[in-house]
Amino acid sequence: MAKSERKTDGPIVVWLRDDLRLDDNPALAHAAETGRPVVPLYILDEESQGLRALGAAHKWWLHHSLEHFARSLRGKGTQLTLRRGKAKDHVLDVIEAVGATALFVNRRYEESARKIDNAIEKALRADVAVESFTANILHEPESVTTQSGGYYKVYTPFWKKVSQTEPRDPIDPPTGFSQPGTFPASDTLDDWDLLPTKPDWSGGIAKFWTPGEKAAQERLSHFCDALLEDYHNGRERPFADDTSRLSPYLRWGEISPYRAYHTASTYAGRRKTIPDEAIRTYKQELVWRDFNYHLLYHFGALGSDNFNDRFDGFSWKQSPKDLKAWQKGMTGYPIVDAGMRQLWQTGWMHNRVRMIVGSFLTKDLLIDWRRGEAWFWDTLVDGDIASNTAQWQWIGGSGADAQPFFRIFNPITQSERFDPDGRYIRQFVPELETLPNTAIHAPWEAGETVLKQAGIALGEDYPKPIVDHGDARSRALAAYEAIKG
């Protein structure tokens, strides 16, 4: 949405999307500053053309996030209006119901979402002003261009360009809101049936995560206080809780990237024990998220079409059996299976392991990256329209600045390097916990004596490998050679 001249009276509707927070929420903050009545609105839009339906894990998180956010708004003297259906219908209805003269939003970047926003602006009465703000990425896509005026397709020069300036400071949360004479009709959250019931599979996710802005701020403080100092090393350890684990909070906008960026900078400036490499690595991860959004903005079909159209002719394999084994964590490769089971149990997976399981699916199994992306979308609590699609294309070889297809992760050496003692594997593949460290990464190579001593029968207690990595690598390279020209 483009900025329009702001009106001076009448209620303001603040339409919230992936920005369920009070802190550093420009749309809410600027609306509150006017002193005019503010009507916060959230719409669960599953009907507008082009929008992607939420995954099952998304819905679990959204339910709890909205609970927390609505409670926070009540503490500031207002209430959240909930609507379900086409966004255009409900935005126009709420504006009419309260007599609003302004609509405030924080910008979003997916092509279909932008089309909806633009259509709503065009449909508004002439006396309704629209204000839009940058809130959920650090750099607007139009503001970062190459020397020729294009957009960056490689991360390193993108980072060099944006790192020359600091992002804006975060905005403090509003102290309170003025209320309208009446609030519009609202759904109840329970009406939406977002939580799983038959069966309720969310126990592991609920044990691992606490949605909401308060939990996000607590996690950021813990990360900066206890983990930032060794982040450049800790981020590669899947067996330890050494990453920021802010990804779902950023995805739902329960914390802003500006707050994460500047809080980490403040800690680094105050505590001289935090090395430059640690804070730089963390900032680069936040900017990597921006880079994915820039790709999504400029290449709108990132979730469906190969960024590198050479891969349009790639010979992906159709194997429902192999796909299911991968989804269920039953491939016979312990590090892969540990990652897939962590995903199923907690709604999240360590980033290093995401790369390993992604390489295994697209290169060892030769299954289309879109199948993996769809599974992650349904099972990740942090499934993000930009990061999920860009990262699957990256690991599959078809994306911008992609991991070259001929670089095929060896799941055994990756396991030995990043989980040397098998702690991560033992946590999520407990049937292998009795194996010694030397055997746990490739049980089929352990020998009958070792397996017998551990009480493990391959093919019964744990599957044999569904492919031979060496053979699979050769097959993948041959498929790649066929499209190189």
N, C-alpha and C positions, 0 to 999 in steps of 0.2 A: 504494500500500500504506500502511496505517496503521501507526503505531509500536506495537510490542508490548514488554512488559517484557523486558529483556535477560537471558539466562541467564548463569551465571557460569562454566561450564566447557563442554568439548566443542568440536569444530572449528566454524569459521564458513565457510560458503560465501559468497563474494562474487561475485554474478552481474553481470558487466560487460555493458553494452550499447553505447551511444554515448558511452563514457567510457574510451577506451583510453590511459590515462596513469597515471603514478605521482603526479605533482605535483597538488596540490589535488584529490585524489580522495577525498571524505569517506568513502565506503563502505570503500575500502581502508585509509585512514588510521586510522579508528576500529576496524576489525577488527584491524589490527596492534597498536594501543595496548593491546588486551586481553591480549596475550601468548599467546593461544590459537592453535592451528593454523589456518591460513588456506588455503582452497582457491579460487583464482580460477577462474571459469568463464565461457566465452563460448559462446553458442548461436547458430548460424545457423538462424533460424526462418523457413522459407519455407512452412510448412504450417498454422500457426494461423489461424483464421478472422479476416478483417479486416485482417491485416497486409499491407502492400504489398511485393511482391517488389522486391529491389534491382535497379537498373539496371546496365547493362554496365560503365559507368565506375565506379560504386560498387564493384562486385566487384573491379576492378583495385586500387582504393585499399585496400579492406578486406584483401585478401591481404597487401599490403606493410605495412599498419598492424599487423596481427596478428603478422607476423614481428618487427617492431621491439618491440612490446609484450611478446611472449613472451621475447625476449632480455633486456629490462629486468627482467622478473620473475625470470628465472634469476639475474640479477646480485644480486637481493635475497634469494636463497635459496629460491625457490619456483618452481612451474611452472604454466603455463596449461593448463587442461583445455578441449578443444574438442569440441563436440557439434553435430550437425546434425539438425533435426527439430522437432517440437512442443516448445515451451519447457516446458510443464507436465510432460510426460513426463520430460524430462532433468533438470529441477531436482529433482523428487521422487526420481529415481533416484540422482543424485549425493549428495543429502543422506542417503539411506539407505545408500549405499555407504561413506561415510566416517563415518557416525554423527554427522552435524552436529546441533548444537542451536541454530543460528542461521543466518539468511539475511539478508545485507546487500545492499542495492541503492541506486543513485542513481535518483531519481524520473524518470519519463518522462510525457509529457503527451498523446500521441495517444490518442483514445478507445479504439480496439481494443487498444492496448498496455496501457492501464490496466485493461481488463477481464481481460486475461490475468494481469496481476500480482495482481489481486484474487482471481481463481479459484485461483491457486497458493497464496495465503495461506490461503484457506479449506480447501484440500486438505491442508495441512501437519499433521503430528502436533501434539498439544497441547503437547509439550515443545520445539517448534521456534519460537523467537522470530523476529520479523521487524523489522528496522530499515531505515528509508528516509531518504534525505538529499537536500537540494537541492544540485545540483552543476553543472548544465549551462545554467541560465538564472539571471539575477541576481535575479529577483523571482518568487515563487510566485504563480500565477494567483489563488488565493483571497485573497491578501494585498493586492491592488491593486483597490479597488472605488470606484465613484462614490459621490457623496453619498447616492444612493438605494439603494445596495447592489448595483447592477448592475456590469457590466464595461464598460470603455472601448472604444468603436468608432472613436474618433478619436485619432490619435497625439499631437498636441500637448498636450492635457490629461493624457494618460497620462504623457508625459515630465515635465510639470510636477509631477505627483504623486510619481513615483518619484525625481526628482532632489532631493527635499527631504532624503533620507537617503543615506548612502554604503553600497554593498554591503559584506558582510562581508569580512574579510581572507582571502586564500588560505591554504591549509593546506600545510605543507611535506610532501614525500614521505616515506613510511616509510623507516626506516633498514634494516629487514629484516623477515622473516616467519618465524614458527614453522611447521614442516611437520607434516602429519598422519602417522600411521604408514604409510599407503599412499595414493597418489593414485588417483583413479578412472580407469577406462579412458577413453582420449581418442582422437579422430580425429587424423589428421595434416592439416596445412593443404593439402598437395598433393592429398589425397583429395577436396577440395572443388572442384577444377578451376575456380577463380575467374578465372584469367588467360586472356585470349583467345589462341587458337592458330591457328585456320583461318578467316581470317588473323589474325596478331597486329597489331592496329591501334594498339597502345599506345605506339609509339615516340615520338610527339610529346608525349604525356602524361608519359612517363617523363623526357623531356628537360626538361620545364617544372616538374615537381614531384618532391619527395622526401617521401613520407609518413613519419609517425612523430613521436613526442613531441620528440625532439631537434631535428628540422628545424623543428618548430613554434616551439620556444623561440628557435632561431636567427633565424627570420623575424621574430618579435616584437621581438627585440633590434635587428635591422637596421632595422625600421620605426621604432621609437622613436628610434633614434640618427640616422637619415638622412632619414626621410620625414615624421615627425610634425609637424615645424615648419611645413610647408606643406600639411598634409593637407587643409585646407578648400578649397584650390585644386587640389592634385594629384589628388584623388579624381575630378575631372572630366576628367582627361586620359587617354583610352584609349591614346594612342600611347606613354605612358611607364609605367614600373613604379613608380608613385607611390602605390599603395594598400597597405593592410596585407597583402593576400592571405592572410589567416588563415581565410577562410571554410571551406575543406575541413577544416582542423585543428579548428575549432570544431564543424563538423558531426560529425566522428568522435570528438570529445572528446579529441583529442590535446593540447589546451590548454584551460584553462577560461576562461570569460568573466571570472571574478574576477581571474585572473592577468593577462589582457589589460588589464582596466580599471585595476587598481592599478599595474601596471608603467608604463602610459602616464601615469598621474597622478604617479608618482614622477619620471619623466623631466621632466615639465612643471614640477614643483616645483623640480627641481635646475637646470634650464636655463631661464634667464629669457628666452631668445630664442624660446621656443615660445609663440605668442600664445594668449590664452584661447579665441579662436574655433576654433583648431585642435584643442585638447584637448576642447572642448565638442562639436565636430562628431564627433569619434571616439567619444566616450561616447554621443552620440545614436544613432550607428550600432549600437552594442552594445545599446542599449535598444530600438531599432527591431526587432532580432532577438527580444528579449523580447516586444514587442508582438505579433509574429506568433504566438508560442507561446501568448500569452493568447487570441488569436482562435481558434487551433486547439483549445485546451482548452474554450472555451465554445461553439464552433460546430464540433462534431466532424466534420461533413460538408464541411469547407472544401475538401478536394481534389476533391470531386465535384459539390457543389451550389452554386448561386449564393448568395453571402451576401445580396445584394439580390435577392429573388425576382422583382422586376420583370423581370429579365433571363431568367426562365424562358420568356418568350414572345418572346425576341429572334430575329430571322431570320438565324441564322448560315448562311453559304454552304458547301455541300459541293463542294470542289474539290481532289481528290487531286493534280492537276497543279500547282496553285499551292502547296499544302502541301509537295510534294516540292521545288519550286524554292526555297522558303524554307529548308527543311531543309538543302539542299545548298549554299546560298549562291550561288544563280544567279537572283536576282530582277531584276537589272539596276540595282539601287540599291547603289552601292559600299559605303556605310557599313553597310547591312544585311548584305550578302554578306560583308564583312570580319568582322563579329561572328559570323555563323553558321559561318564557316570557322575562326575562332579557337576557337569551341566544339568543333568536330570535331577540331581538331588538338591542343588542349591540355586539353580537359575543363573549360574555364572560359571565362567571358566577362566583360569589364569591365562594371561595374554600369550605367554610363551607356548603354552599347550594349545591354544587356539591355532597358532601357526602350524604346530605339528599335526593336529588332527585335520586341518584344512589341506595341508600338503598330502596327507595320506589319502583323503577322499578324492582329490582332484588328480593326483599323480600316480599313487599306488593302485587306486581302484578305477581311475579314469572316469569318475562320475562328475557330471556337470556341476560347476561351482554354484549354480542356482539352486540345486537340491540341498546343498549344505547351508546356503544362506537362508533358505526357507525354514529349515529345521532350527537354525539358530534364532530366527525371528520369532518362532513359536515358543521357544524354551528359555530364551535369555530375558532376564528382567531388565537388562540394559540394552536390549536390541534397538539400535539407533538407525534410522533410515539412511543416514550418510555413512557412518562408520561401518555398519554391518555389511552394506553392499560394497563399499570401496575396499574393505579388507578382504572380502572373499574374492573380489576380482584381483586384488594384489597378490594373494597367495596362489590363485589359480593361473596367474601369468597373463591374464587378459586385461589388466587394469592399467591405470596411470602409474608411472614409477614402479612398475610391478616387479615382484620377485620373478626373475627369469624362469621360464618353464623348465629349462634344463637344470636348474638348481633344485634338486629334489631332496627334501629332508630325509635322512635315514632315521627312522624312529628309534632304532637301537642306540645309535651314537648320541642322538639328542637326549634320550633317557639317561644314558650314562653320564652325560655332561651336566644336565640340569637337575637331575634327581639321583645323584650318585649313590646314596644309601637306600634308595627305594622307599623313602618315607611317604612321598606323595602316592606312589603306586599302592603301598600297603593300606593307606587310608581309604582309597576308593575301590581297590580290587582286593578285598580282604582274603579271598581264597588263595592268594599268593603270599600271604604274610609270613609263612614259615620258610620261604625260600631264602637262601643266603644272598647277600648283596651281589655277588658275582653271577648269580643265575636269574635274578628277578627281572632283568631287562629283556631277556630272550629265553624264556623257560624251555623252549623246544631244543635249545642247544645245551641244556644243562647235563644231559645224560640220565640214564635210568636210575642210577644209584642215588644221585642228588634228589631227583623227583620223588623216589620212593621214600627217602629219609624225611622229606618234607610232607609226605602223605598226599601227594598230588598226582592224579592221573590225567594227563592231557587228553582232551577230547571228552572227558567226563566232568572233572572238577573245573576245568578251564579250557576254552577252545584252543585248538591248534590254529596257527596263522591261516587266515583265509586267502592270503597270497604270499608268494615268496618275494621279498623286497627287491632282490637283485633282478629277478625276472620282470617284476612290475616296472622297475626303473627302465629297463631296456625297452619294454613295450611303450612306456610313456615317451621316451626319447624318439622312438620311431614315429609315433603319432605326431609329435611336434615337428619332426623333420618334414613330414608331409605337407605342412602348411607354411613352412619357413619362406618358401619362394613367393 
